[in-house]
Amino acid sequence: MNKRTLWVNPAQCTGCGTCVEICPVNAITLVDGHARIAEEVCTGCGACVTSCPEHAIQEVIEARIIPLPERPAPAVYQPGPLMRQVATTVAVVGTGVLVKLLQSGARLLGQWLTSSHAPTISSLTQGTPGGMRGSGRQLRMRRRGH
């Protein structure tokens, strides 16, 4: 049967001496206001662990560290020369298409603004199409010159 190893946490120990009084083999002494366990005398009975009001005496749990196997580093994607050429071609063609679309949109906007269907300043300020007053039929007749 393995003997338990006990440890005193000096940050928690207040030096009250309860563990010194309870130890059946006198393995605990107070040094500089903290309990100290003589490992060669201690039997590991644990009486001091349960009697400590500050829970400053704890059992040492030993563990073995097993390193994990090394994982290979993930591969970093490196595009080949063909993929770089395709990406460049797509970027150039896409830019050309975008320029053509913007030019067409600007041309259509210019045509619409110069047409008779575009709103005029007077129609925007007076609230009637073309600045004319009257019902829909009257407006159509005036536009036709009647």
Secondary structure as UniProt FT lines:
FT   STRAND          6..8
FT   TURN            10..12
FT   HELIX           18..22
FT   TURN            24..25
FT   STRAND          28..31
FT   TURN            32..33
FT   STRAND          34..37
FT   TURN            39..41
FT   HELIX           47..51
FT   TURN            53..54
FT   STRAND          57..59
FT   HELIX           81..114
FT   TURN            116..117
FT   HELIX           121..126
FT   HELIX           129..131
FT   HELIX           136..143
FT   TURN            144..145
//
